[in-house]
Amino acid sequence: MEKLFSYGTLQLPQVQMDTFGRYLEGKKDILQGYKLEEVEINDPEVIKSSGKNIHPMLVFTGNKNDEITGVLFKITKEELAQADKYEVSAYKRVKEVFKSGTSGWVYVENE
């Protein structure tokens, strides 16, 4: 199993059903060293699923005082590939260690 941190639209039930075909289970966690910004989405399928054209995006700061709360979901490798297809090119997937000490994937700004 993989761990995927969501701080935005992947927490929405409709996005989970459209992307994974099921509702995800997870636990709240915190990612340090990032701040939250916004990005405009132009992909019509992503907008249809999320109902939004403005999505949150994490930008690396390196400051441990910058904390983002979200949910660390358990998913399969196949579902991780499906998440990659959902995320637009403005994002990249990176591995991070969360405040709980658990490591997992998160989508952040693709510089």
C-alpha positions as CSV (number, residue, x, y, z in Angstrom):
1,M,0.0,0.0,0.0
2,E,1.0,3.6,-0.7
3,K,0.2,6.7,1.4
4,L,-1.0,9.8,-0.3
5,F,-1.5,13.1,1.5
6,S,-4.4,15.3,0.4
7,Y,-4.9,18.9,1.5
8,G,-7.5,19.7,-1.2
9,T,-9.8,18.2,-3.8
10,L,-8.7,14.6,-3.4
11,Q,-10.7,14.8,-0.1
12,L,-13.9,15.4,-2.0
13,P,-16.2,12.4,-2.3
14,Q,-17.0,13.0,-6.0
15,V,-13.3,13.3,-6.9
16,Q,-12.5,10.1,-5.0
17,M,-15.3,8.2,-6.9
18,D,-14.3,9.7,-10.3
19,T,-10.6,9.0,-9.7
20,F,-10.5,5.8,-7.7
21,G,-14.0,4.3,-8.0
22,R,-14.3,4.2,-4.2
23,Y,-14.1,6.4,-1.1
24,L,-10.7,6.5,0.5
25,E,-9.8,5.9,4.1
26,G,-7.2,7.9,5.9
27,K,-6.0,9.7,9.0
28,K,-5.4,13.4,9.6
29,D,-1.8,14.4,9.5
30,I,0.3,17.6,9.1
31,L,3.0,18.5,6.5
32,Q,5.6,21.0,7.7
33,G,7.7,23.3,5.5
34,Y,5.1,24.2,2.9
35,K,2.6,27.1,2.5
36,L,-0.8,27.0,0.7
37,E,-1.4,28.9,-2.5
38,E,-3.9,28.6,-5.3
39,V,-3.7,27.6,-9.0
40,E,-6.2,28.0,-11.8
41,I,-7.2,24.7,-13.4
42,N,-8.1,24.5,-17.1
43,D,-8.7,20.8,-17.5
44,P,-12.4,20.3,-18.0
45,E,-12.5,16.8,-16.6
46,V,-10.8,18.0,-13.3
47,I,-13.1,21.0,-13.1
48,K,-16.2,18.7,-13.7
49,S,-15.1,16.3,-10.9
50,S,-14.1,18.9,-8.3
51,G,-16.6,21.5,-9.2
52,K,-13.8,24.1,-9.0
53,N,-11.4,25.8,-11.3
54,I,-9.3,27.2,-8.5
55,H,-7.4,24.5,-6.5
56,P,-5.0,24.6,-3.6
57,M,-1.3,24.1,-4.2
58,L,1.6,23.6,-1.8
59,V,4.7,25.6,-2.2
60,F,7.9,24.6,-0.4
61,T,9.2,27.1,2.2
62,G,11.5,24.9,4.3
63,N,10.1,26.6,7.4
64,K,9.0,24.0,10.0
65,N,6.5,26.6,11.3
66,D,4.6,26.5,8.1
67,E,2.1,23.6,8.5
68,I,-0.6,22.2,6.3
69,T,-3.3,19.9,7.7
70,G,-4.7,17.2,5.5
71,V,-5.5,13.5,5.3
72,L,-3.0,10.7,4.7
73,F,-4.9,8.2,2.6
74,K,-4.0,4.5,2.1
75,I,-4.1,3.6,-1.6
76,T,-2.7,1.0,-4.0
77,K,0.1,1.6,-6.5
78,E,-2.6,1.5,-9.3
79,E,-4.6,4.2,-7.5
80,L,-1.5,6.3,-7.2
81,A,-1.1,6.1,-11.0
82,Q,-4.8,7.2,-11.2
83,A,-4.1,10.2,-8.9
84,D,-1.2,11.1,-11.2
85,K,-3.6,11.3,-14.1
86,Y,-6.0,13.5,-12.1
87,E,-3.4,16.0,-11.2
88,V,-2.6,18.6,-13.8
89,S,1.0,19.5,-14.9
90,A,1.1,22.4,-12.4
91,Y,1.7,19.7,-9.8
92,K,4.5,17.2,-9.2
93,R,4.4,14.2,-6.8
94,V,7.1,14.1,-4.1
95,K,7.8,11.9,-1.1
96,E,7.7,13.6,2.3
97,V,7.7,12.7,6.0
98,F,4.7,14.0,7.9
99,K,4.5,15.3,11.5
100,S,3.4,11.8,12.6
101,G,6.6,10.3,11.3
102,T,4.8,8.5,8.5
103,S,6.2,9.0,5.0
104,G,4.0,9.3,1.9
105,W,3.4,11.1,-1.4
106,V,2.1,14.6,-1.8
107,Y,1.4,16.8,-4.8
108,V,3.2,20.1,-4.7
109,E,4.0,23.0,-7.0
110,N,5.8,21.9,-10.2
111,E,8.4,24.7,-10.4
